[in-house]
């Protein structure tokens, strides 16, 4: 972005500072990996984002612990590393402008680069706990995540501890705040049986009403799951009966809330257990609501179809 201005500015350091530009946009993590390869002759590697500023004498206090113990360079926690607070090293983080959502990923990386990185992490590091990730993000289970053999070899070569050890010894209280999710019974789009209309959250959360929209097979606002706790969910939001007693609302929930739904796959029916009513729809008004169960009504028939990220 700065181009010549930046090139001219770093000349003040007589070659001590170098700029390397990628031939194409690589994304944050890949750019950092490329930077690490460029800086492989150095002894200490420090990452600072473009929106960080440092105070005077920030460097020496930061690297002092590393100079005493080189083990700080390998993976934190599981592989014997440490996380240190160095208050004498002052680095400021400048927040982005309000409303700015960041740049979209380059076209060549596909539609789910962040999700792909999540999958790579859980496949390498989470062991049996990866099942809990896939319970929350089932659409990612078939997502191609590339070659992770070198990452697994790194873990093996450094005798890294299990993720179970990490959860019990380091993050022992995390499940008190974020309980492990129950297994899914079914997941995918909720499509009106033999129609082209699906339930869609329309991006609404915390009290908005779901609607009916054309099925797009892309997941996102049309991806739902029903779990063994009888919660009908999208990410950390649950579907429940709205204040009017009819429309279906989506709102944040924990594992003890809104255990209200049963899905009878052979009958193509969702039942709202507390009311004894069934999930219904109006394709004309694009509304989703609960109504008295009637096996003759085609608008009360649904199917859940798996959707996979690409």
C-alpha positions as CSV (number, residue, x, y, z in Angstrom):
1,X,0.0,0.0,0.0
2,X,2.8,2.4,0.9
3,X,5.2,1.2,-1.8
4,X,7.8,3.8,-2.6
5,X,7.2,5.8,0.6
6,X,8.0,2.7,2.7
7,X,11.0,1.9,0.5
8,X,12.4,5.4,1.0
9,X,11.7,5.3,4.7
10,X,13.6,2.1,5.5
11,X,16.7,3.5,3.8
12,X,17.3,5.4,7.1
13,X,18.6,2.1,8.6
14,X,21.3,1.4,6.0
15,X,20.1,-2.1,5.1
16,X,19.3,-3.3,8.6
17,X,15.6,-3.3,7.7
18,X,14.4,-5.1,4.6
19,X,11.0,-5.3,2.9
20,X,9.9,-8.4,1.0
21,X,6.7,-8.3,-1.0
22,X,4.8,-11.5,-2.0
23,X,3.8,-11.8,-5.7
24,X,0.2,-12.3,-4.6
25,X,-1.9,-11.9,-1.5
26,X,-1.1,-14.8,0.7
27,X,-3.2,-14.1,3.8
28,X,-1.9,-13.4,7.3
29,X,-0.6,-16.8,8.5
30,X,1.0,-17.7,5.2
31,X,2.6,-14.3,4.9
32,X,4.1,-14.8,8.4
33,X,5.4,-18.2,7.5
34,X,7.1,-16.7,4.4
35,X,8.5,-14.0,6.5
36,X,10.0,-16.6,8.9
37,X,11.7,-18.3,6.0
38,X,13.2,-14.9,4.9
39,X,14.5,-14.3,8.4
40,X,15.9,-17.7,9.1
41,X,19.4,-16.4,9.7
42,X,18.2,-14.4,12.7
43,X,18.1,-15.7,16.3
44,X,14.8,-14.3,17.5
45,X,11.6,-14.0,15.5
46,X,9.0,-11.3,16.4
47,X,5.7,-10.6,14.7
48,X,4.1,-7.2,14.8
49,X,1.0,-6.3,12.8
50,X,0.8,-3.2,10.8
51,X,-1.5,-1.6,13.3
52,X,1.0,-1.9,16.2
53,X,3.3,0.7,17.5
54,X,6.2,0.3,20.0
55,X,7.6,2.5,22.8
56,X,11.2,3.3,23.4
57,X,13.3,0.4,24.6
58,X,10.6,-2.2,23.9
59,X,12.9,-4.8,22.4
60,X,15.5,-5.6,25.1
61,X,13.1,-6.6,27.9
62,X,11.1,-8.7,25.4
63,X,14.1,-10.8,24.2
64,X,15.8,-11.1,27.6
65,X,13.9,-14.2,28.7
66,X,14.5,-15.8,25.3
67,X,18.2,-15.3,25.6
68,X,18.2,-17.3,28.8
69,X,16.0,-20.1,27.7
70,X,15.8,-21.1,24.0
71,X,12.8,-23.4,24.7
72,X,10.5,-20.4,24.4
73,X,10.7,-20.8,20.6
74,X,8.8,-24.1,20.3
75,X,5.1,-24.7,20.7
76,X,3.5,-23.2,23.8
77,X,2.2,-25.5,26.5
78,X,1.9,-28.9,24.9
79,X,5.5,-28.9,23.6
80,X,7.2,-27.4,26.7
81,X,7.0,-23.8,25.8
82,X,6.0,-20.9,28.1
83,X,3.8,-17.9,27.9
84,X,5.4,-14.9,29.5
85,X,4.2,-11.4,30.4
86,X,6.9,-8.8,29.9
87,X,5.5,-5.5,31.3
88,X,8.7,-3.5,30.5
89,X,8.2,-4.1,26.8
90,X,5.5,-1.7,25.7
91,X,3.8,-2.5,22.4
92,X,0.5,-0.7,21.5
93,X,-2.3,-2.2,19.4
94,X,-4.2,0.4,17.3
95,X,-7.8,-0.8,16.7
96,X,-9.2,-0.7,13.2
97,X,-11.8,1.8,12.2
98,X,-15.3,1.0,13.5
99,X,-17.3,-1.0,10.9
100,X,-14.3,-2.2,8.9
101,X,-14.6,-6.0,8.5
102,X,-11.2,-6.7,6.9
103,X,-10.3,-7.7,3.4
104,X,-12.0,-10.7,1.8
105,X,-9.7,-13.8,1.2
106,X,-8.0,-14.0,-2.2
107,X,-10.1,-16.0,-4.8
108,X,-7.5,-18.8,-5.1
109,X,-7.7,-19.8,-1.4
110,X,-11.4,-20.9,-1.7
111,X,-14.4,-19.8,0.4
112,X,-13.4,-21.1,3.8
113,X,-9.7,-20.2,4.5
114,X,-10.3,-19.5,8.2
115,X,-12.3,-22.7,8.7
116,X,-9.6,-24.6,6.9
117,X,-7.0,-23.3,9.4
118,X,-9.3,-24.3,12.3
119,X,-9.5,-27.8,10.9
120,X,-5.7,-28.1,10.5
121,X,-5.3,-27.1,14.1
122,X,-7.8,-29.6,15.5
123,X,-6.5,-32.4,13.3
124,X,-2.9,-31.8,14.5
125,X,-3.4,-30.8,18.2
126,X,-6.8,-31.7,19.6
127,X,-6.7,-35.5,19.5
128,X,-10.1,-36.9,20.6
129,X,-11.3,-33.4,21.5
130,X,-11.6,-32.6,17.8
131,X,-15.0,-34.3,17.9
132,X,-16.3,-31.4,19.9
133,X,-15.2,-28.9,17.3
134,X,-16.9,-31.0,14.6
135,X,-20.0,-31.1,16.7
136,X,-20.2,-27.3,16.5
137,X,-19.0,-27.0,12.9
138,X,-20.1,-30.2,11.2
139,X,-19.9,-28.7,7.8
140,X,-16.1,-28.7,8.1
141,X,-15.7,-32.4,8.6
142,X,-15.2,-33.1,4.9
143,X,-13.3,-29.9,4.2
144,X,-9.9,-30.5,2.4
145,X,-7.2,-29.1,4.7
146,X,-4.0,-30.0,2.9
147,X,-0.9,-31.8,4.0
148,X,-0.3,-31.8,7.8
149,X,2.4,-34.5,7.9
150,X,5.2,-32.0,8.8
151,X,3.1,-30.5,11.6
152,X,2.4,-34.0,13.0
153,X,6.0,-34.9,12.8
154,X,7.0,-31.7,14.7
155,X,4.6,-32.8,17.5
156,X,6.1,-36.3,17.5
157,X,9.7,-35.1,17.4
158,X,9.2,-32.8,20.3
159,X,7.3,-35.2,22.5
160,X,4.4,-32.8,22.8
161,X,1.8,-33.6,25.4
162,X,-1.8,-34.6,24.6
163,X,-4.6,-32.1,24.3
164,X,-6.3,-34.0,27.2
165,X,-3.3,-33.0,29.3
166,X,-3.7,-29.4,28.2
167,X,-7.4,-29.4,29.1
168,X,-6.8,-30.9,32.5
169,X,-3.6,-29.1,33.6
170,X,-3.7,-25.7,31.8
171,X,-7.3,-25.0,30.7
172,X,-8.9,-26.9,33.5
173,X,-11.6,-24.3,34.1
174,X,-12.6,-23.7,30.5
175,X,-15.4,-26.2,30.5
176,X,-17.0,-24.4,33.4
177,X,-17.4,-21.4,31.1
178,X,-17.7,-23.2,27.8
179,X,-19.2,-26.7,28.4
180,X,-18.4,-29.4,25.8
181,X,-21.2,-29.6,23.3
182,X,-23.4,-32.7,23.0
183,X,-23.3,-34.8,19.9
184,X,-25.4,-34.0,16.9
185,X,-28.4,-36.1,16.0
186,X,-28.8,-34.5,12.6
187,X,-27.3,-31.4,10.9
188,X,-27.5,-29.5,7.6
189,X,-30.0,-27.3,5.8
190,X,-33.7,-27.6,7.0
191,X,-35.5,-27.8,3.7
192,X,-39.2,-27.9,3.2
193,X,-39.8,-31.5,2.1
194,X,-39.6,-31.7,-1.7
195,X,-39.4,-27.9,-2.0
196,X,-36.6,-25.4,-2.8
197,X,-37.2,-23.4,0.4
198,X,-35.0,-23.6,3.6
199,X,-35.1,-22.1,7.0
200,X,-32.7,-19.1,7.1
201,X,-31.6,-17.0,10.1
202,X,-31.0,-14.1,7.7
203,X,-28.0,-13.2,10.0
204,X,-30.2,-12.5,12.9
205,X,-29.2,-13.3,16.5
206,X,-30.3,-12.8,20.0
207,X,-34.1,-12.4,19.5
208,X,-34.5,-12.2,15.7
209,X,-37.0,-14.4,13.8
210,X,-35.9,-17.0,11.3
211,X,-37.5,-16.9,7.9
212,X,-38.0,-19.0,4.8
213,X,-35.8,-18.4,1.8
214,X,-34.5,-20.1,-1.3
215,X,-32.1,-23.0,-0.5
216,X,-28.5,-22.0,-1.5
217,X,-26.5,-25.1,-0.3
218,X,-23.8,-22.8,1.1
219,X,-24.4,-23.4,4.8
220,X,-23.9,-20.2,6.7
221,X,-27.3,-18.8,7.7
222,X,-29.0,-22.0,6.5
223,X,-26.9,-24.4,8.5
224,X,-28.5,-25.9,11.6
225,X,-28.0,-28.9,13.9
226,X,-30.2,-30.7,16.4
227,X,-28.2,-32.3,19.2
228,X,-28.8,-35.0,21.8
229,X,-29.9,-32.4,24.3
230,X,-32.9,-31.6,21.9
231,X,-31.5,-28.2,21.0
232,X,-32.0,-26.9,17.5
233,X,-29.0,-24.7,16.9
234,X,-27.0,-22.5,14.6
235,X,-23.5,-21.9,16.0
236,X,-24.2,-20.7,19.6
237,X,-27.8,-19.7,19.0
238,X,-30.9,-21.8,19.7
239,X,-34.3,-21.8,18.0
240,X,-37.3,-21.4,20.3
241,X,-40.8,-20.1,20.4
242,X,-41.1,-16.3,20.1
243,X,-43.0,-14.0,22.5
244,X,-46.1,-14.3,20.3
245,X,-46.3,-18.0,20.9
246,X,-46.0,-18.8,17.2
247,X,-43.1,-17.4,15.3
248,X,-39.7,-19.1,15.7
249,X,-37.0,-17.0,17.2
250,X,-33.2,-17.5,17.3
251,X,-31.3,-16.5,20.4
252,X,-28.1,-17.1,22.3
253,X,-28.3,-20.2,24.6
254,X,-26.2,-22.4,26.9
255,X,-26.4,-26.2,27.2
256,X,-29.2,-26.0,29.7
257,X,-31.6,-23.8,27.7
258,X,-34.2,-24.4,25.0
259,X,-34.1,-28.2,25.0
260,X,-37.3,-28.1,23.1
261,X,-37.1,-30.0,19.8
262,X,-37.4,-33.5,18.4
263,X,-36.8,-34.4,14.8
264,X,-38.7,-37.5,13.5
265,X,-36.7,-38.2,10.3
266,X,-39.1,-40.9,9.0
267,X,-42.1,-38.6,9.4
268,X,-40.2,-35.5,8.2
269,X,-41.4,-33.6,11.3
270,X,-40.0,-31.3,13.9
271,X,-41.9,-31.2,17.1
272,X,-41.7,-28.4,19.6
273,X,-42.0,-30.5,22.8
274,X,-43.1,-27.9,25.4
275,X,-46.1,-26.9,23.3
276,X,-46.8,-30.2,21.6
277,X,-47.0,-28.4,18.2
278,X,-45.1,-28.8,15.0
279,X,-42.8,-26.7,12.9
280,X,-44.7,-25.1,10.1
281,X,-44.1,-22.6,7.3
282,X,-45.7,-20.2,4.8
283,X,-43.9,-20.1,1.5
284,X,-45.9,-17.1,0.5
285,X,-45.1,-15.0,3.5
286,X,-41.6,-16.6,4.0
287,X,-42.5,-17.2,7.7
288,X,-41.5,-20.1,10.0
289,X,-43.7,-20.8,13.0
290,X,-45.2,-23.5,15.1
291,X,-48.8,-24.7,14.7
292,X,-51.0,-27.6,15.8
293,X,-49.7,-30.8,14.3
294,X,-51.5,-32.0,11.2
295,X,-50.1,-35.0,9.3
296,X,-52.0,-34.0,6.2
297,X,-50.2,-30.6,6.0
298,X,-47.3,-30.6,3.6
299,X,-46.0,-27.4,5.1
300,X,-45.2,-29.3,8.3
301,X,-42.9,-31.7,6.5
302,X,-39.1,-31.1,6.5
303,X,-35.8,-32.7,5.7
304,X,-32.3,-32.1,6.9
305,X,-29.6,-32.4,4.3
306,X,-25.9,-32.3,5.1
307,X,-23.9,-29.4,3.6
308,X,-20.1,-29.4,3.4
309,X,-17.8,-26.5,3.2
310,X,-15.7,-26.0,0.0
